[in-house]
């Protein structure tokens, strides 16, 4: 016996009325292989009850256990002097000085968003917000990375509409600005879109809260919304491939209420200002199962959960449903004994449920009671130590042949080629999306969407700012995963650098297909190799993240998409720069070497209908050198605008800067440059930036002294983008083409 008269002996729990006999079919429906079920039997020493089977199913799902990815994730660098907490907690924590910490993470809600786009995306935002404020941080910004299918696919418009509305609806109601992100389209996502949500918060470095339970006998408290039947088997569903008809999975999608989450945020932060919390954990994937289990496991303790005391919003709920429900806006807290009433008053003031549903024990067992009967009794350590970990067979994708620029046609009409690129789905303005997000609420957004390469948010109480971005180029990863993984990290680092901030740390969202296919596992392995190398060279540790596998429909995988979320700091936001070109008479300086890399470029895809060749190589030493130089020039106030070069290459970057700030320019390919003109202007060579400077000569002189390639392209001014001997295009024409596609697409009828 241990506390409250509830037995924790190994005797079998009672079976509930109408509980089915566990058959191989039921085991398979729970996502467990025959071998995994044999492992369950060995741990339990008997046949599990349905609720116990459900717990093993959830905790050993790919979504919760990372059983296919764990061996590779260990290769990522996770430590630095400024890292307070790396992977393993609800979110990563870094020191940003002045007694402050930035707490951030990115997570996926891909499968739910395809099934029910509004609620799937909304609850994705809600879940990542809870991960951050669970640790004591007040969220200051949200970002997202969205991948949709071919615009011509019959479901794409519906999915875009629902996902964007869901993100905006939840974030706006919470009063937290959505300040950045990216949106791409590709036919590979037709049957499986990606919705990756990121939140950044701020907390005092001495008031960070963790999930490890402590104190035998300490009360286990449930707070927030009541538990319903939504989201049951959500973790298991997120760990399997899709079929074309996903409607039957709609009940596995959670339903969110941002107004309740706002109350929960304020109540939790108020409780955290006291000294009564021992541990706290969000009820995310696998709900009460994962939160209670993870808290006890991290603390080396046991837990008794009295399920009949869980607040319920539906009649007739049973222990199986209560343990596996993923109803939103719920937290589990371990309190210091005797503080229950103090905590209760806070949550009742905020009109939230508060219930003591159990306590900690010294048994290292998860014991579930239901109206006095034991209905579950599982040893906790083996659920961790015996959880399956697979070293899946993998085959690396070979590096494709380098594409000769001479094999790619030169534009017959340069004006038409630029307008086509600026209006293609990947490059077209996404203002239709971010205008649905409140990106200015809280009054601290210093660089808004499309005004800079990274968003910049002021940290309350000073001049400091946090820069943040999310980046990935899936077509590069598809062509060569190692190069693509390296590039995703490098581009995030460049985007933070381009606003003048110092890149500090990364959160990742690894979106891939079925890991049981060697070629898919090879994509994952290759991407990790590239990411790990880039993070080491760039001093850019990974502090949190999420893995989303089985992103396939009818055997057709998505493009491998290791999304990189990144955060950096700038001590004085007055020193930051955006990418808008607003002044005439500035020198336009190209930083970095241009060889004219057209393999896997958007020009090749959009103008020539080809997706081929090796992606542009990423020289990490050059990235570090060029980025450190650009940041130094921004700090010296020599830069009025800065833009890194990525999709579409140089000419697209110049056009984006010009239309954003309403100022044209006249430039030319530098004399003596032997790169073919279309490769020079549309090539996607890495490690490059465009700087607009009133001190261009000083910048170029300093660059040469630092061994950094730098060349003057021309000067800003006028109302057109002029490339000598190639094109002269009014900014109004470029802007009209750039801004028209997405609103036109979304307003069109089927």
C-alpha positions in Angstrom: 0.0 0.0 0.0 1.2 3.6 -0.6 -0.9 6.5 0.3 -4.7 6.9 0.3 -5.2 3.2 0.7 -4.5 2.5 -3.1 -2.6 -0.7 -3.7 0.5 -0.5 -5.9 1.2 -4.3 -5.9 1.8 -6.0 -9.2 -1.5 -7.9 -9.0 -3.6 -7.5 -12.2 -6.0 -4.5 -12.4 -9.7 -5.1 -12.6 -11.1 -5.2 -16.1 -13.8 -2.7 -17.0 -17.2 -3.7 -18.1 -17.4 -4.5 -21.9 -13.6 -4.4 -22.1 -12.6 -6.4 -25.3 -10.2 -9.3 -25.4 -6.9 -8.0 -26.8 -6.3 -9.5 -30.2 -3.5 -9.1 -32.8 -5.9 -6.8 -34.7 -6.4 -4.6 -31.6 -2.6 -4.5 -31.1 -2.1 -3.5 -34.7 -4.8 -0.8 -34.4 -2.7 0.7 -31.6 0.3 1.0 -33.8 2.4 -1.7 -32.1 4.2 -4.3 -34.0 4.0 -8.0 -32.9 7.6 -7.7 -31.6 6.8 -4.6 -29.6 3.7 -6.2 -28.1 5.9 -9.1 -27.0 8.1 -6.6 -25.2 5.0 -5.2 -23.5 4.0 -8.7 -22.3 7.5 -9.2 -21.0 7.4 -5.9 -19.0 4.0 -6.5 -17.6 4.3 -10.3 -16.9 0.7 -10.6 -18.0 -1.8 -9.4 -20.7 -2.3 -5.7 -20.3 -5.7 -4.1 -19.9 -7.0 -1.8 -22.7 -6.0 1.3 -20.8 -2.5 -0.1 -20.3 -2.3 -1.1 -23.9 -3.3 2.4 -24.9 -0.6 3.9 -22.7 2.1 1.7 -24.3 0.7 2.6 -27.7 1.0 6.3 -27.1 4.3 6.3 -25.3 6.0 4.1 -27.8 4.5 5.9 -30.8 7.0 7.5 -33.2 5.5 10.9 -32.2 6.3 10.4 -28.4 9.3 8.0 -28.3 11.4 9.1 -31.4 12.2 5.5 -31.8 13.5 5.8 -35.4 15.2 9.1 -34.9 16.8 9.1 -31.5 20.1 7.5 -32.5 20.6 10.3 -35.1 19.4 13.2 -33.0 22.2 12.5 -30.6 24.7 13.7 -33.3 23.4 17.3 -33.1 25.5 19.7 -31.0 23.4 20.9 -28.1 25.7 22.8 -25.8 27.2 26.3 -25.6 28.0 28.6 -22.7 24.7 30.4 -23.3 22.6 27.3 -23.3 20.7 26.9 -20.1 18.5 23.9 -21.2 18.9 21.8 -24.3 16.7 19.1 -25.7 14.7 17.0 -23.2 12.4 19.6 -21.7 9.3 21.3 -23.0 11.4 23.9 -24.8 15.0 25.0 -25.1 16.4 27.8 -22.9 19.2 30.2 -23.7 20.8 33.1 -21.7 20.4 36.4 -23.5 22.0 38.5 -20.8 20.7 40.9 -18.1 19.2 38.0 -16.1 16.9 37.1 -19.0 16.4 33.9 -20.9 14.8 33.2 -24.2 12.7 30.0 -24.2 11.6 28.6 -27.6 10.6 25.6 -29.6 9.1 24.5 -32.9 6.6 21.6 -33.3 4.5 20.1 -36.1 0.8 19.6 -36.4 0.9 18.2 -39.9 -1.6 15.3 -40.0 -4.3 17.1 -37.9 -4.0 20.2 -40.2 -4.6 18.1 -43.3 -7.7 16.4 -41.7 -9.2 19.5 -40.2 -7.1 22.6 -41.2 -8.6 25.2 -38.9 -8.5 23.2 -35.7 -5.3 21.4 -36.6 -3.4 24.6 -37.2 -5.0 26.4 -34.2 -4.2 23.6 -31.7 -0.7 23.4 -33.2 -0.3 27.1 -32.1 -1.9 26.4 -28.7 0.3 23.4 -28.1 3.6 25.2 -28.8 2.5 28.2 -26.7 2.0 25.8 -23.7 5.4 24.3 -24.2 6.9 27.7 -23.7 4.8 29.1 -20.9 5.0 25.8 -19.0 8.6 26.7 -18.4 7.8 30.1 -16.9 8.1 32.3 -20.0 5.7 34.9 -21.2 5.4 34.3 -25.0 6.4 37.3 -27.1 6.2 36.0 -30.6 4.9 33.2 -32.8 6.2 32.0 -36.2 5.2 29.3 -38.6 6.5 27.3 -41.6 3.8 26.1 -44.0 4.1 23.7 -47.0 1.1 23.2 -49.2 0.6 21.1 -52.3 0.3 22.2 -56.0 -2.0 25.2 -56.2 -3.9 23.4 -58.9 -4.7 20.5 -56.6 -8.4 20.6 -55.6 -7.8 20.6 -51.9 -4.9 23.2 -51.7 -7.0 26.3 -51.6 -9.3 24.9 -48.8 -6.2 23.9 -46.8 -4.5 27.2 -47.2 -7.6 29.0 -46.1 -8.3 26.8 -43.1 -4.7 26.7 -41.8 -4.1 30.4 -42.1 -7.4 31.2 -40.4 -6.6 28.7 -37.6 -3.1 30.2 -36.9 -4.5 33.7 -37.0 -7.5 32.9 -34.9 -5.6 31.3 -32.1 -2.6 33.6 -32.0 -4.7 36.8 -32.3 -7.0 35.7 -29.5 -4.0 35.0 -27.3 -2.7 38.5 -27.9 0.7 37.2 -29.1 2.1 38.6 -32.4 2.8 36.2 -35.3 5.9 37.9 -36.7 7.5 35.6 -39.3 7.6 32.4 -41.2 7.5 31.0 -44.7 5.0 29.4 -47.1 5.9 27.1 -50.0 3.9 25.1 -52.5 4.9 21.8 -54.2 3.0 18.8 -55.5 4.9 16.5 -53.1 2.7 18.0 -50.3 -0.6 17.3 -52.1 -1.7 14.6 -49.7 0.3 15.7 -46.6 0.8 19.3 -45.8 3.2 20.6 -43.2 2.2 23.0 -40.4 5.2 23.8 -38.2 4.6 26.3 -35.4 7.2 28.1 -33.3 6.9 30.2 -30.2 9.5 32.4 -28.4 9.1 33.6 -24.8 11.1 35.5 -22.2 11.7 34.5 -18.6 14.0 35.5 -15.7 17.0 33.1 -15.7 16.3 32.3 -12.0 12.6 31.5 -12.5 12.6 28.6 -15.0 10.3 25.7 -14.4 10.9 22.1 -15.2 8.9 18.8 -15.5 10.8 16.5 -13.1 8.6 15.5 -10.3 9.9 15.4 -6.7 8.6 14.7 -3.2 6.9 11.5 -2.3 3.3 12.3 -1.3 3.2 15.6 -3.1 -0.1 16.3 -4.7 -0.7 15.9 -8.4 -3.0 18.7 -9.7 -5.0 19.0 -12.9 -5.7 22.6 -14.2 -7.3 24.2 -17.2 -10.1 22.9 -19.4 -12.2 19.8 -18.8 -11.3 16.6 -20.6 -13.4 15.5 -23.6 -13.1 12.8 -26.3 -11.3 15.0 -28.8 -7.8 14.0 -29.8 -7.9 10.4 -28.6 -5.2 8.5 -30.5 -3.7 11.8 -31.8 -0.1 10.7 -31.1 -0.7 7.3 -32.8 -2.4 8.9 -35.8 0.6 11.3 -36.2 2.9 8.2 -36.4 1.3 6.5 -39.4 1.0 7.2 -43.1 -2.2 8.7 -44.5 -4.7 7.2 -46.9 -6.3 9.4 -49.5 -9.5 9.4 -47.4 -8.6 10.9 -44.1 -12.1 11.8 -43.0 -12.4 8.8 -40.7 -9.5 10.3 -38.6 -11.3 13.6 -37.9 -12.1 12.6 -34.3 -8.4 12.4 -33.6 -8.0 16.1 -34.1 -8.1 18.3 -31.0 -10.4 21.3 -30.6 -8.9 24.4 -29.2 -10.2 27.4 -27.3 -7.7 30.3 -27.3 -9.7 32.3 -24.8 -9.3 29.5 -22.2 -5.6 29.2 -23.1 -5.2 32.9 -22.4 -6.7 32.4 -19.0 -4.4 29.4 -18.4 -1.4 31.4 -19.4 -2.1 34.2 -16.9 -3.1 31.7 -14.2 0.1 29.7 -14.6 2.3 32.8 -14.6 0.6 34.1 -11.5 1.1 30.7 -9.8 4.8 30.7 -10.9 5.3 34.1 -9.1 4.7 32.2 -5.9 6.9 29.4 -4.5 4.5 26.5 -4.6 5.3 24.6 -7.8 7.6 21.6 -7.7 7.1 20.6 -11.4 4.8 21.4 -14.2 4.0 19.8 -17.5 1.8 20.6 -20.5 -0.7 17.9 -21.5 0.2 17.7 -25.1 0.6 14.6 -27.3 -0.9 11.6 -25.4 -2.4 14.0 -22.9 -2.6 12.8 -19.3 -0.6 9.7 -20.2 2.5 11.5 -21.3 2.4 14.3 -18.8 2.0 12.1 -15.7 4.5 9.5 -17.0 7.2 12.0 -18.1 7.0 13.9 -14.8 7.3 10.7 -12.7 10.0 9.2 -14.9 12.2 12.4 -14.9 11.9 12.4 -11.1 12.6 8.7 -10.6 9.2 8.4 -8.8 5.9 6.7 -9.1 2.4 8.3 -9.4 -1.1 7.4 -8.5 -3.8 9.0 -10.7 -7.4 8.9 -9.5 -9.1 9.1 -12.8 -12.6 9.6 -11.5 -11.4 13.0 -10.1 -10.4 14.3 -13.6 -12.7 17.1 -14.7 -14.8 15.8 -17.6 -17.0 17.6 -20.1 -18.7 14.5 -21.6 -20.8 11.9 -19.8 -19.8 8.3 -19.7 -16.1 8.7 -20.2 -13.9 5.8 -19.2 -10.3 5.5 -18.0 -9.0 4.6 -21.5 -10.5 7.9 -23.0 -9.3 10.0 -20.0 -5.7 8.8 -20.3 -5.5 9.2 -24.1 -7.6 12.3 -24.7 -5.6 15.2 -26.2 -8.2 17.9 -25.2 -6.4 21.2 -25.2 -5.6 23.9 -22.6 -4.7 21.5 -19.8 -1.7 21.4 -17.4 -0.4 18.9 -14.8 1.3 20.4 -11.7 3.1 18.9 -8.7 2.6 21.2 -5.8 4.3 21.5 -2.5 2.1 19.9 0.2 -0.3 22.2 1.9 -0.4 24.7 -0.9 -3.4 23.3 -2.7 -5.9 25.9 -1.6 -3.5 28.8 -2.4 -3.2 27.4 -5.9 -6.9 26.6 -6.2 -7.9 30.2 -5.5 -5.7 31.4 -8.4 -7.2 29.1 -10.9 -10.7 29.6 -9.8 -10.2 33.3 -10.0 -9.3 32.8 -13.7 -12.4 30.5 -14.0 -10.4 27.4 -14.7 -10.9 23.8 -13.5 -8.6 22.8 -10.6 -8.6 19.2 -9.2 -6.2 17.2 -7.1 -6.2 13.9 -9.0 -3.4 12.0 -7.3 0.0 12.1 -5.7 3.6 11.0 -6.1 4.9 7.7 -4.7 8.2 5.9 -4.2 7.1 2.9 -6.2 8.2 3.9 -9.7 4.9 2.6 -10.9 2.0 4.4 -12.7 -1.1 3.3 -10.9 -4.5 4.3 -12.2 -7.6 4.1 -10.0 -11.3 4.4 -11.1 -13.8 4.8 -8.3 -11.6 2.9 -5.9 -10.6 0.1 -8.3 -7.1 -0.3 -9.8 -7.5 -0.2 -13.6 -3.9 0.3 -14.6 -0.6 -0.6 -12.9 2.5 -0.1 -15.0 6.2 -0.1 -14.0 7.6 3.3 -15.2 11.3 2.6 -15.7 10.9 -0.1 -18.4 8.5 2.1 -20.3 11.6 4.2 -20.8 14.5 1.7 -20.8 12.7 -1.0 -22.8 11.1 1.4 -25.3 12.0 0.4 -28.8 14.9 2.2 -30.4 15.6 1.4 -34.0 18.7 1.8 -36.1 16.8 1.7 -39.4 18.6 0.6 -42.6 19.5 3.7 -44.6 20.9 4.6 -48.0 22.4 8.0 -48.6 21.2 10.0 -51.6 24.2 10.4 -54.0 25.2 14.0 -54.9 23.7 14.7 -58.4 25.9 15.9 -61.2 26.6 19.6 -61.3 24.4 21.4 -63.8 26.3 23.3 -66.4 24.8 26.8 -66.7 25.4 26.6 -70.5 22.7 23.9 -70.6 20.1 26.3 -69.2 18.5 28.7 -71.6 19.1 32.4 -71.2 15.9 34.4 -70.9 14.5 35.5 -74.2 12.7 38.3 -72.3 14.4 39.4 -69.1 11.4 41.4 -68.0 9.0 38.5 -68.4 11.4 36.1 -66.6 11.7 38.4 -63.6 8.0 39.0 -63.4 7.3 35.3 -63.7 9.6 34.5 -60.8 8.3 37.3 -58.6 4.8 36.1 -59.1 5.4 32.3 -58.7 3.8 30.7 -55.7 7.0 30.3 -53.7 8.2 33.9 -54.2 4.9 35.8 -54.5 4.1 38.1 -51.6 2.5 36.3 -48.6 0.9 39.5 -47.3 -2.5 37.9 -47.8 -1.4 35.5 -45.1 0.3 37.7 -42.6 -2.3 40.4 -42.7 -4.6 37.9 -41.1 -2.1 37.6 -38.2 -1.8 40.4 -35.6 1.9 41.0 -36.0 2.0 44.3 -34.0 0.1 43.4 -30.8 2.1 44.0 -27.6 3.8 46.9 -29.4 7.3 45.4 -29.6 7.6 44.2 -33.2 10.5 46.2 -34.6 10.9 44.4 -38.0 7.6 43.1 -39.4 7.0 40.3 -41.9 8.6 41.1 -45.3 10.5 44.1 -44.0 13.6 42.1 -43.1 15.2 38.7 -43.4 14.3 37.9 -39.8 11.6 39.3 -37.5 12.8 41.5 -34.7 11.0 41.8 -31.4 12.0 44.2 -28.6 12.6 42.7 -25.2 10.5 44.6 -22.7 12.5 46.9 -20.4 15.4 47.9 -22.6 16.9 48.3 -26.0 17.6 44.7 -26.6 15.9 42.7 -29.4 15.4 39.1 -30.3 15.7 38.2 -34.0 13.9 35.1 -35.1 13.3 33.2 -38.4 12.3 29.8 -39.8 14.0 28.4 -42.9 14.4 25.3 -45.1 14.8 24.7 -48.9 13.2 21.3 -49.3 14.2 20.9 -53.0 17.9 21.2 -51.9 17.3 18.5 -49.3 15.6 16.2 -51.8 18.5 16.6 -54.2 21.2 16.0 -51.6 20.1 15.8 -47.9 23.5 16.5 -46.4 23.9 19.7 -48.5 20.2 20.6 -47.9 20.5 20.2 -44.1 23.7 22.3 -44.1 22.0 25.0 -46.1 18.9 25.2 -43.9 21.0 26.0 -40.9 23.2 28.4 -42.8 20.3 30.3 -44.2 18.7 30.7 -40.8 22.1 31.9 -39.5 22.3 34.4 -42.5 18.8 35.7 -41.9 19.5 36.5 -38.2 22.8 38.1 -39.3 21.2 40.2 -42.0 19.3 42.2 -39.5 22.4 42.8 -37.4 21.7 40.2 -34.6 24.1 37.6 -33.3 22.7 34.1 -34.0 22.5 32.0 -30.7 20.6 28.8 -31.1 18.3 26.6 -33.2 15.1 24.6 -32.8 14.3 22.1 -35.5 11.3 20.4 -37.0 12.3 17.3 -38.9 9.5 16.5 -41.4 10.1 13.3 -43.4 8.3 10.3 -44.9 8.3 6.7 -43.8 11.5 5.9 -41.9 11.1 2.2 -42.6 12.1 2.9 -46.2 15.9 3.0 -46.4 15.9 5.9 -48.9 13.7 8.0 -46.5 15.8 7.1 -43.5 18.8 8.1 -45.6 17.3 11.5 -46.2 16.9 11.9 -42.4 20.5 10.7 -41.7 22.0 12.9 -44.4 20.1 16.0 -43.2 21.2 15.4 -39.6 24.8 15.1 -40.8 24.6 18.4 -42.7 22.8 20.2 -39.9 25.3 18.9 -37.2 28.2 20.1 -39.2 26.7 23.6 -39.8 25.6 24.0 -36.2 29.2 23.2 -35.0 31.0 25.5 -37.4 28.5 28.4 -36.9 28.3 28.0 -33.1 24.6 27.5 -33.4 23.5 24.7 -31.0 20.2 22.9 -31.2 18.3 23.4 -28.0 14.9 21.9 -28.8 12.9 20.4 -31.6 10.4 17.9 -33.0 10.4 14.9 -35.3 7.5 14.3 -37.6 7.8 11.1 -39.6 5.4 9.1 -41.8 4.4 12.2 -43.8 3.2 10.1 -46.7 0.0 9.4 -48.5 -0.5 6.1 -50.4 3.3 5.6 -50.3 4.1 9.1 -51.8 6.4 11.0 -49.4 6.7 14.7 -48.9 9.9 16.5 -49.8 12.3 16.0 -46.9 11.8 19.2 -44.9 14.1 19.8 -41.9 12.7 23.2 -40.9 15.2 25.3 -38.8 13.8 27.9 -36.4 16.5 30.2 -35.1 16.9 33.0 -32.5 19.6 35.6 -32.1 20.1 38.8 -30.0 20.9 42.4 -30.8 21.9 44.6 -27.9 20.4 47.8 -29.4 17.5 47.5 -31.8 18.3 51.0 -33.1 21.3 49.4 -34.8 19.2 46.8 -36.6 18.5 47.0 -40.3 15.8 45.6 -42.5 15.8 44.8 -46.2 13.7 47.7 -47.5 15.5 50.1 -49.9 14.2 53.5 -49.0 16.9 56.0 -50.0 18.4 57.1 -53.3 22.2 57.5 -53.7 23.2 54.4 -51.8 25.8 52.0 -53.2 24.5 48.5 -53.9 27.2 46.1 -52.8 27.3 42.3 -53.4 29.0 40.4 -50.6 30.3 36.9 -51.4 31.4 35.0 -54.5 29.1 34.3 -57.4 29.8 31.3 -59.6 26.3 31.2 -61.1 24.8 28.0 -59.5 21.6 27.1 -61.4 21.2 23.5 -60.2 17.9 23.1 -58.2 17.3 26.9 -58.7 13.9 28.4 -58.9 14.8 29.9 -62.2 15.4 26.4 -63.5 12.1 25.2 -62.2 9.9 28.1 -63.0 11.4 29.2 -66.3 12.5 25.9 -67.7 10.2 23.4 -65.9 13.2 21.4 -64.6 14.1 20.2 -61.1 17.6 18.7 -61.5 21.3 19.0 -60.7 23.2 19.3 -57.5 22.1 22.0 -55.1 24.5 24.9 -54.4 27.4 23.8 -52.1 27.6 25.4 -48.7 31.1 26.3 -47.5 30.6 26.8 -43.8 33.9 28.6 -43.2 32.9 31.1 -45.9 29.4 31.5 -44.4 31.0 32.3 -41.0 33.5 34.7 -42.5 31.0 36.6 -44.7 28.3 36.7 -42.0 30.6 38.0 -39.3 31.8 40.7 -41.7 28.3 41.8 -42.6 27.3 42.0 -38.9 30.4 44.1 -38.2 29.5 46.6 -40.9 25.9 46.8 -39.5 27.3 47.5 -36.1 29.5 50.3 -37.6 26.3 52.0 -39.0 27.6 51.5 -42.6 24.5 49.6 -43.8 21.1 51.0 -44.6 19.5 47.8 -45.8 20.6 44.2 -46.1 19.2 41.1 -47.7 20.7 37.6 -47.9 20.5 35.8 -51.3 18.5 32.7 -51.4 15.5 31.6 -53.6 15.7 33.3 -57.0 19.2 34.6 -56.6 20.5 38.1 -56.9 17.9 39.7 -59.2 15.0 38.5 -57.1 16.7 39.9 -53.9 17.3 43.3 -55.5 13.7 43.4 -56.8 12.4 42.5 -53.3 14.5 45.2 -51.7 13.3 47.8 -54.2 9.6 47.2 -54.1 9.6 46.9 -50.3 11.1 50.3 -49.9 9.7 52.0 -53.0 13.2 53.0 -54.3 14.7 51.7 -57.6 18.3 51.2 -58.6 20.5 51.0 -61.6 23.1 48.2 -61.6 25.3 46.2 -64.0 27.1 42.9 -64.0 30.6 43.9 -62.8 33.2 44.4 -65.5 35.4 41.4 -66.1 32.9 39.0 -64.6 32.7 35.9 -66.8 29.7 34.2 -65.3 26.9 34.0 -67.9 24.3 36.7 -67.2 21.4 34.4 -66.3 23.6 32.4 -63.9 24.9 35.6 -62.4 21.5 37.1 -61.7 19.4 33.9 -61.0 22.1 31.6 -59.6 21.6 30.6 -56.0 25.2 30.5 -54.7 25.3 30.5 -50.9 27.0 32.7 -48.4 26.0 36.0 -50.2 24.3 39.2 -49.1 23.3 42.5 -50.8 24.1 45.6 -48.8 22.8 49.1 -49.5 25.3 51.6 -48.1 26.1 55.2 -48.0 29.7 54.2 -47.3 30.1 51.7 -50.1 33.8 52.4 -50.6 34.5 51.9 -46.9 32.5 48.6 -46.9 34.4 47.3 -50.0 37.8 48.3 -48.6 37.0 46.6 -45.3 35.8 43.5 -47.1 38.9 43.2 -49.1 41.0 43.6 -45.9 39.0 40.8 -44.3 39.3 38.5 -47.4 35.6 38.8 -48.2 34.6 39.1 -51.9 32.7 42.4 -52.4 31.8 44.3 -55.5 29.8 47.5 -56.3 26.9 46.7 -58.5 25.5 50.2 -58.9 23.4 52.8 -57.0 19.9 53.2 -55.7 17.4 55.8 -57.0 14.5 56.3 -59.4 11.3 54.3 -59.7 12.6 51.4 -61.8 14.8 48.4 -61.5 17.4 48.9 -64.2 20.0 46.3 -65.2 22.2 47.8 -67.8 21.8 46.1 -71.2 19.3 43.6 -69.8 16.1 45.2 -68.5 14.3 48.3 -67.2 11.2 47.5 -65.2 9.0 50.0 -63.3 8.7 49.0 -59.6 5.0 49.3 -59.9 5.0 46.5 -62.5 7.1 44.3 -60.3 5.0 45.0 -57.2 1.8 44.4 -59.0 3.0 41.0 -60.2 4.4 40.1 -56.8 1.3 41.0 -54.8 -1.4 39.7 -57.2 -0.9 36.0 -57.2 -2.0 34.8 -53.7 -5.1 37.1 -53.3 -6.1 36.2 -56.9 -5.6 32.5 -56.2 -7.5 32.5 -52.9 -10.5 34.5 -54.3 -10.8 32.3 -57.4 -13.7 29.8 -57.5 -13.0 26.1 -58.2 
